[in-house]
């Protein structure tokens, strides 16, 4: 989960009756770039049943939210993770907590999963019905998460000039895969209906994302280790239930001299892929009985679209419902690597009225 950044070049959205749409165009660049939002508009047209605001005050609700309502300062955008969600949800906190796992383990075997204070888009919005109580949900027929072919082709040509050993087509394919690590989440802050939904638009059948594993966070080409009694021992990053249950394979050669691995450039950067040190005790997952690595709890789009969906947002007449919408890159998704830097994809997020609350 290397630290990387993206630029949001524009955010535009419209909402008709019972539908809230947010269109986003994203591009991922180097760490010095900033997230820029040109516009973010939400409006209601027609026979309005749903009003919106960024405040609970009833006199602030209206049919339209503009960029002045929703956008504050520019900020950096970096891969984060929704790991440890059970901890903050058990306390019913009012804002989702994301984590950054990009810091290398110390020589004492301590790694810090830091709470991310930025690096993602997040906004608190209030919904209010002026008619009847009802549930809203995602309108998957009008949701889209597609790569920007023109932009990515141009970016691929630029990268090919720096890395001629990789074809333009191969680079384009890698850039297009950035969309695979995109997530959006919705926290419903209703006192009687506290829910958190993570949507993974390109989640495959039986696919799982583990919130833990070996990483090369110090970018030396080897999985990170720490000193333990004169030997090296691999460190297991992430949300793990009990590291004392880790099993290890003895070092191949305790006296081995570790050779420096030459890196090929920033384009090839990847914390997930590295070599095991020959002088280190290496993690033996198959024999680590009782060890559990947390898994991402997420919905694919086709799991959301039916009438019996679990992804529900209660909206009431005369009583605001608070939701927090987050858009982020899941750092533990294997698509979150440097080869996708500079990619651009277009996203449309749409909500619809589902059924009345009885």
N, C-alpha and C positions, 0 to 999 in steps of 0.2 A: 504494500500500500504506500507507494512513493507519494510525496507531496507534489501535486500538480495543480494547475489552475485552468479554468475555462472562462470564456467571455460569453455572456448572454447578450447577443447583439440586438435583439428586440423581443418585446413581450406585448402581445396584442390580444385582446379577448372580447367576446360579446356574449350576452346571455339573452335568450328569448324566454318566454313563459316556461317556468319549471326547468330551465336549462341554464347552466353557468359554464361558459366556455373560456378557456385560457389557452392562447396560442403562443408558443415559445420557439425561438430559434437560438440554438446554442452553438458556440464554437469553443474549442479547448486549446489553450495556448500555454506559453511558458510561465514560470512562477512569478515573473515581474508584472504580468498583465493583470488587469482588474476587470471585475464583472461590471458591465455597463448595460443599463436598461434604458432603451430609448422611449418605450411607452408600455403602459400596462392599463388597459381599459376594460371595465366590466360594466355592461349596461343591460337594462331590462326594457323590452319593447312589447307592445300589445296590451292585452288584458292582464295586468300585473298581479301576480299572487305572491311573489317573493321579493322582499326588499333587503338591501344589504347595507352594512356600515362597518367601519373600523372601530366603532364605539358602541357601548351598551345603551347609551342614551337614546330613548325612543325618538326624540326630535331630530336625530342625525341620520335616520334611515332614509334611503332614497333609491331611485331606480338605477343609478349609475355611479360607479366608482372609477375614478380616473387615476392616472399615474401620480398625480399630486396626492391622492389619498393613500396609495399603496406603496410608493417607492420613497425611500429615505436617502441613505448614503450609498455610494459605491462600496463594494466589498470584494475581497478575494474569495474564490471558489475552489475548494479542495476536496478530494475524496474523504468521506467520513463513513461511519457505520452506525446502524441502528441496534448494535449489540447492547446487551445489558438492559433491554427494554423492560423486563419483568421487574427490575429493581425500582425504576422510577414510576412504573405504572402501579405498583403496589402502594405507592404513596399518593397516587392520583395527582401528580404534578400537572400544571396547566400548560406545559410546553414540552414537546418531545426533546429528548437529550440524545445528541449524537457524539460519537467518540472518534478520536484520532489515534491510530496504532502505528504511526510511522517512526517513532523514536526507537533507536537501537537499544537492546538490553544492556545493562551495565555489567561490569566485570563481576559484580557480586550476585548476578542472576536476578536483577530487578528490572522490570519493564513497566513503564508508565502508560496506561491507557488513558490519555488525557481527554477531558470533556472538551469538545470542539465548541468554541464560542463564535465561530464564523465558518465560512466555506460552504454555505448552502443557502438556498432561498427559502425564506419562511415568513409567513404572514398570518396574523390573527384576524379573522373575519367573523362577523355576526350576521346570521340569517333570521329573517322575521317574516312570518306569513300574515297577510292581511285578509285571509279568507278562512281556511280550515287547517287543522293540524294534519301534517302528512310526513311521510318519509321521502327523502331524496337519496339518490345513489348515483354512481357513475353511469353515464350514457355511453356504453362501450362502442356503439355503432358510430358515434361521432368522436371517439378518441383515436388519435393517431400518433405514432412515435416512429417517424421515418427519417432516414438520413438525407442530407442535402447533397444530392448527386453532383450538381454543378460546383458547389463550393469544395467538396471533398476531392473532386478530380483536379481542380486547380492546386489544392494543397498537396496532393500526391505528386504532381509534376515538380513542385518546389522541393519536396523531400527526395525525389528521385535524382535531382541534380546534386544533392549532398551525398546520397547513398545509391550510386548507380548500379550496385550489385542487386538491388531489389527493383522489380519491374513496377511501372506505374499502376498496372492492374492489381498487383499484390498489395501495394501500399493503399490503394483506394479501398480494397476489401477490408484491410485492417482499420482504416479510418471509419468505415461504415459500421464496424462492430462496436463502436463506442456506445451506441444506443442500448446495447445489451446490459450495461451496468447502470443505466438510468433508473431511478426510483422516484415515485411520488408517494407521500403519505398524508393521511388525514387523521388528526386527533379530534374527537368529539368530546367537548368539555361540558356535557350535560350532567347535572348532579345525579340523575337517575339513569343515565345512559352514557357511561364513560367507556369509550372504545378507541382503539388505535388500529388503523388499517395501513398496510404497506402494499403498494401495487408494483409488481414487476412485469412490465408490459411484454417482455419477451421470454418469460419463464417457460421452459420446456417441460413436458410431462416427465415426472419423477426427478426433475432437476432439483438439487439442493445446494445452497450456499452455506458453507460452514464459517462460523465466526471465530475461527482459530486455525493455526497451522504454523509451519516453519516459514520464516521470512528472511530475506537478505536486506535488512533495513540499512545496513552500513555500506551497501553497494560494493562489496569487495569480491563478489562472485561466489561466496560460500554462505550457506545458511548460518545465521548468527549463533554464536556460542558464548559461554561465560566460563570463568575459571572455577574449577571445583576440585580441590585437593591435589593440585598439580596437573590435572588433566582438563581438557575442554569438554563441555557438555552442551548439546544443542538445546535451545530454548523454544518452548512452544508458546507462541503469542496468542492473544485473544481471550475469549470467554470460555474458560475451562473450569470444570467443577472441582477437580482435585489433582494438582500436578504431582503429588506424591505417588500417584498411581501410574506414572509414566514408566514404561519399560524402555530399556536401551540395549543397543548392540555395542559390544566392546569395540574400541578403536581398531581400525585395520592395522595401523602402525603408530603406536604411541609416540615414537621418536621421529615421526615424519616431519620433514621440513616443508612447510606450506608455501607453495609457489604463488606469486602474485598473478592473478588472472587479468589479462588485458581486456579492458572494456572496448566495445565497438562504437561508442557514442551514445548520446542521450536518447536517440530514437529507439535503441534496443533496451532501454532500462526496464527492469521487471523485478519486483521484489519476490515474486512467487517462484521463479525458476533460478536455481543455483546448484552448487555442488556440495556434497557432504565432505567435511574435513576428515582426512585420514587419521588425524591424531585426536579425534573427538569421539565421545560416546554419542551415537546417533539415535534419534527417536525411533522406537519400534511400535508403531501404532497398532499393529495386528495383535500384539501380546500385551497391550496396556489395558488389562481387564479393569472394568469399573470407571475408566476415564471417559468423560463425555465432553464433546465440543458442541457448544450451542449452535443451533441451526436457525437460519433466517425464517421468520414467519411472514409469508407474503402470499398475495393473490395474483394469479395470472388474469389477464383481461377476460378470458372466456369463463373464469370462475365468478365473475362479477356481474355478467350481463343478464342473468336469468331473474325471473320474478321472485325466486326464493333466495336471492343473494344475502349474504351476511353483512355486506358493506352497506350500512344504513345510517342516515343522518336524520334525526327527528327535527322537524321544523314546526314551530307552534305559532298560533295566532296571538299576537300581543306579548309574546315572551321570547326574547332573543336567544338563539342557540349559538354558542361560541364554537368555532372550529379553527384549527391551525393547519394550514396547508404548507407542506414542505416539499421541495424538489431538490434532490441531491444525487450524488454518485456513490453507490455502495462500494466502499474500498475493498471489501473482501470478495467481490465478484471478480473472477479471473479475467474479465474483459477490461478491468481498470488498470491498464498498463500504458507505458510511454508511447507505444506504437500507435496509439489512438490520439495522441496529442495533436491539436490543430484541427480535429474533425469538427463537423457541424451537422446537426440534425434538427429537424422541425418537429414540434410536439403540439398537439391539440388535446386539451383536457376538458371534458364536458360532463356536466351533471344534469340529471333529469328528475322530475317528479315520478315516484314509483307508485305509492298507494297511500290512502288515508290512514291515519293512526286511529284505531278504534278503541 
